[in-house]
Amino acid sequence: MQLDDVNMLMSPDFPDKYIVWKKFKVGSSFFWPCLTQCKEQKEEILRKAKRARVKVKIKLQTEDGVQGLRVWRID
């Protein structure tokens, strides 16, 4: 799988963590840990979601002591 694939989002901090946009259902969410560069990762998520024609809402938060982005599919 390529990092720039429209159907795939991969984490630079956690290479084994990825999202397949076509399986991401409306109303569902995922937590995207970002130890560094959360702003850049948020922009990347928004860019990839737009290319995959998926509308998302993103909020920076901490879960179980880990900083990251909570991403909801809203369309």
C-alpha positions in Angstrom: 0.0 0.0 0.0 1.2 3.5 -0.8 1.3 6.2 1.7 -0.4 8.6 -0.8 -3.3 6.2 -1.7 -6.6 8.0 -1.7 -8.2 5.1 0.2 -5.6 4.9 2.9 -4.4 7.0 5.8 -1.3 5.9 7.6 0.3 7.2 10.8 3.9 8.4 10.8 4.1 7.8 14.6 2.5 4.4 14.5 3.2 2.7 11.1 1.0 -0.3 11.8 -2.1 2.0 12.3 -4.1 2.9 9.2 -7.6 3.8 8.1 -9.3 2.5 4.9 -11.8 5.3 4.0 -14.3 3.2 2.2 -14.8 1.1 5.4 -15.2 4.2 7.6 -19.0 4.5 8.1 -21.0 7.6 8.8 -21.4 8.2 12.5 -18.3 6.2 13.4 -15.1 7.6 14.8 -11.5 6.7 15.4 -8.7 8.0 17.7 -5.5 8.9 15.8 -2.5 9.2 18.2 -0.1 11.9 17.3 2.9 12.2 19.5 4.3 14.9 17.3 3.1 17.2 14.6 -0.7 17.0 15.4 -1.4 20.1 13.3 0.3 18.6 10.3 -1.5 15.2 10.8 -4.9 17.0 11.1 -4.2 18.7 7.8 -3.2 15.4 6.2 -6.4 13.7 7.5 -8.5 16.5 6.1 -6.7 16.4 2.8 -7.0 12.6 2.5 -10.6 12.6 3.6 -11.4 15.2 0.9 -9.7 13.2 -1.8 -11.7 10.2 -0.7 -14.9 12.3 -0.7 -15.4 11.7 3.1 -16.5 14.6 5.4 -15.0 14.5 8.8 -14.9 16.5 12.1 -11.7 16.4 14.0 -11.0 17.3 17.7 -7.6 17.3 19.5 -7.9 15.4 22.8 -6.2 13.1 25.2 -7.4 9.6 25.7 -5.9 7.2 28.3 -3.0 9.7 28.7 -2.2 9.8 24.9 -2.6 12.9 22.9 -4.3 12.5 19.5 -7.1 13.4 17.2 -10.6 12.1 17.5 -12.0 11.9 13.9 -15.7 11.4 13.2 -17.3 10.8 9.8 -20.2 13.2 9.4 -21.6 12.6 5.9 
